[in-house]
Amino acid sequence: MPGGEGAALFDARVGAALDEIVKRHQHGDILLVTHGGVIQIALHRVVGRPSGGLWPFRIQNASISLIEQRNGRMVIGGVNDVAHLEPALVIEPGPS
């Protein structure tokens, strides 16, 4: 987006916010309601790769993505689950 913060700044801002949220809530569950860009950054961080402004994951509106902590490591438990939505409401995301 012209005049926007750019991919690197967005990645850093979201990454810092996610780190702070996890730090503050080390014991217990966390529920975040957010948009697909933040989900993309979170998933990239779990797999250990910078986003570089690329969005390879298809994130449906109102879908559920799950990141879990297992044995001290963050793992992806699920991405883009739409089973809770009425089929007529599910619209496949267009090309990235």
C-alpha positions in Angstrom: 0.0 0.0 0.0 1.5 3.3 -1.0 2.6 5.3 2.0 2.0 2.3 4.3 4.4 1.0 6.9 5.8 -1.7 4.6 6.3 -5.4 5.1 9.4 -5.2 7.4 7.9 -2.7 9.8 4.6 -4.5 9.9 6.4 -7.8 10.6 8.4 -6.2 13.4 5.4 -4.5 14.9 3.2 -7.6 14.9 6.1 -9.8 16.1 6.8 -7.5 19.0 3.1 -7.4 20.0 2.8 -11.2 19.7 5.9 -11.7 21.9 4.5 -9.3 24.5 1.2 -11.1 24.6 2.8 -14.5 25.0 5.1 -13.1 27.7 2.2 -11.7 29.7 0.2 -14.9 29.5 2.7 -17.7 29.9 0.3 -19.8 31.9 -3.0 -20.3 30.3 -4.8 -19.9 27.0 -4.8 -16.9 24.7 -7.5 -16.0 22.3 -6.7 -13.4 19.6 -9.2 -12.1 17.2 -7.4 -10.4 14.3 -7.0 -10.1 10.6 -5.3 -12.4 8.1 -2.1 -10.3 7.9 -1.4 -10.8 11.6 -2.2 -14.5 11.3 0.3 -14.7 8.4 3.1 -13.2 10.5 2.3 -15.5 13.5 2.5 -18.6 11.3 5.7 -17.4 9.7 7.3 -16.9 13.1 6.3 -20.4 14.2 8.0 -22.0 11.2 11.0 -19.7 11.7 10.9 -17.8 8.5 10.5 -14.0 7.9 7.4 -13.2 5.9 9.3 -10.9 3.5 5.8 -9.5 2.6 4.7 -12.8 1.2 1.4 -14.4 2.3 1.5 -18.1 1.4 -1.2 -19.1 3.7 -4.8 -18.8 2.6 -6.8 -17.3 5.4 -10.6 -17.3 5.1 -12.5 -14.5 6.9 -13.8 -15.8 10.3 -11.6 -18.9 10.1 -9.8 -20.4 13.1 -6.0 -20.9 13.1 -4.4 -22.5 16.2 -0.9 -22.1 17.5 0.0 -24.2 20.5 2.9 -24.4 22.9 4.2 -28.0 23.3 7.2 -28.8 25.3 8.4 -25.2 25.3 8.0 -24.8 21.5 5.3 -23.1 19.4 3.7 -25.4 16.9 0.9 -24.9 14.3 -2.1 -26.9 15.5 -4.4 -25.9 12.5 -4.8 -23.2 9.9 -7.9 -21.7 8.3 -10.5 -24.0 9.9 -14.0 -23.0 8.6 -16.0 -26.0 9.9 -18.0 -23.8 12.3 -19.2 -21.6 9.4 -22.3 -22.2 7.2 -21.1 -23.5 3.8 -22.8 -20.6 2.0 -20.7 -18.1 4.0 -17.4 -19.6 3.1 -15.8 -17.8 0.2 -12.5 -19.1 -1.1 -9.8 -16.4 -0.9 -8.6 -15.2 -4.3 -5.1 -15.4 -5.6 -2.5 -13.9 -3.4 
